[in-house]
């Protein structure tokens, strides 16, 4: 386990709670690693209740005193992180526990955007929308969840909203035509190879008059200094990348290679998510990224002699970390409200729906016979239900409503296409 080496609790009651929490965490890790069977809701809920019970005891022990953070807090954070991803895995994505891991990732992203001062309006739009959704989940779950968890999540969302508001203020003060230029420069700066972007940067630089960006009235546009500084950073970075040609010093090569590997794995999952992702897999990626991120001293990494990494190494590795956090965020918000056990059926139905929509948009079919493969597949899936439920063994997995609704949509599309085909077919008896 990657929990940092920080002091164990001094209080005897806290040490006892720590032992219980570590046991729960270890069981969660074992459950996460078990690929021989699907994650069952009852297994997750049992461990969640045990965790909440330990939190209640901790609250009583710490009542009336303000203690320093110790190992117990870190292990508890790991438990909530794991439980959060388990809630996503079993399809309970709209419940408060599932929001915990997402708030952690959003906070990391916002910290990086603030530190680098490199962000666009588009970055903030998605994060704002997700935070609004999380606020709704927290507000509607006050009676159903632990007061500790609800209060913790509300505080996390509040902190994220405060950070995002500060970032929005910086973007909103840019006057036309600077927002579009700013967006383009951010896109260029985030590209890993800038060798061929000089013409694009020169094109932007040529828009300046006497070294200034002007508005429609011919005055210096509000935000000129900020965008001009961003352009300068882009030009400087393009020169550095061209000079270094992708060479990373040996002392930082292991970290760089690991970060590239994480980024590549997450990008692969982004493509195959529907068929290969178990949300709990994201835990290991998050822990690795957190470890690298927290290894920095004053924002930079140090070699064995205590010397800070040069700008090229720092920028490149930070880019990889931010990109990976962004991919983790995208995978989390794309998590379907369906249990892992029902995902194979759900994904088949999504594919069927997509195929039927493509057939409809291309003008339908010439004959109802062409729909037989779709009809047979839909009927075979429908026949899997027992008393109207999709069962896995004796379990009724989460997400029944989502799967049933998708099945109905597919049947409806198939029926519409069949009717249209029958109308096209001439009446032989007539």
C-alpha positions, 0 to 999 in steps of 0.5 A: 500500500502506498500510504505515506509514512506519517506518524501513527496515532498516539491515542490508544482508541485511535490505534484500535480504530486504525487496525480496523480501518487497515483491515477494511482497506486490505479487504477492499484491495483484495476485492479489487484484485479478484477478477474471478467474479463480478463485484457484488453490491452486498459485498461493497455495502457491507464494507461501506457500513463497517467503514462508517461505523469506524468513522462514528467511533472516531468522531466520538474519540476526537470530540472536543479536540483538534488533533494533527493528521496521522496515519489513521486519516490517510488510511481512512482516505484510502478506504473512501477512495476505494469505496467510491470507485466500488460504488461506480463499479456496481452502478451506484454512480449517483450516490454520495460515496461515488462522488468522493473519488471524483472530487479528489481528481477534480481538486488535483486538476484545479490545483494543477491548472492554478499552479501552471496558470494554463487553462481555457474556458472549455476546461472550466465548463466541464468541471463546472458542470460536474461540480453542479451535478455533485452538489445535487448528489450531496444535497439529496443524500444528507439523510441517506448517508453518514453525516461525516461523509456528507459534510466532507463531500460538501466541503470538498465541493465548496473548495473546488467551486471556490478554486474554479471561480477564481480561474473563471474570473481570469478568463472572463476579463479577456476582451475580444478577440483575445478569448479565441487567441487564448484558447488556441495558444493553450491548445498549442502549448499543451501539444507535446511536440511543438516543432511544427507550430512556429508558423501558427504562433507567428500567425498569432503574433502577426495579429498584434499592432505595435506589440499589442492585441487590439479590440474592435475599436482599435484600443488595447484589448483587456487581457493583452498582457496575459495573452502576450505573456502566454504567447511568449511562453509558447515561443520559448517552449517551442525553442526548448522542445526543438533544442532537446528533441525529446531527450530526457536526462538519465536521472529522470528517465525512470519517472518519465517512462512510468508517466508515459506508460500511465498516460498510454494505459489510460488513453487505451482505456478511454478507447475501450472503456465500455468493454475493459474498464473496472472503475476500481482499476483507476485507484492504482493509477491515481495512487501512482500519479499522487505519489509522483505529484507529491514528490515535488519540492517547491513545484519541481523534482530533485535528482539524487544530488538535490538539484532541481530538474531543468525546465524541459523535464519539469514541464514535460513530466507535469504535462504527463501528470496533468494529462493523466489526471484529465483522463482519469476524470474523463473515465470517471464521468463516463462511468455508466449507472450499471453494475459491472455484472450487467455491463456486457448486456448493456454494452451489447444493447448500446451497440445494437442501438447504434447500429439500428440508428445508423440503419434508420439514418441511412434510409432504413431497410428494403425488406423486413428480413434484413432486420432478422439478425437484430430481432433475434439478438434483441429477443435472446437478450429479452429472454435472459430476464427472469420475472422481468429482471436480469439475474447473475446467479441469485443476484439482481445487479444494479442498473436494471432500469437503465438496461431495461430502458435501453432494451425498450428503445432498441425494440422500438427502433426495430419496430419502426424500421420494420413498419417502414420496410413493410410500407415500402414492400408492394402488396402482392395480393393486391 
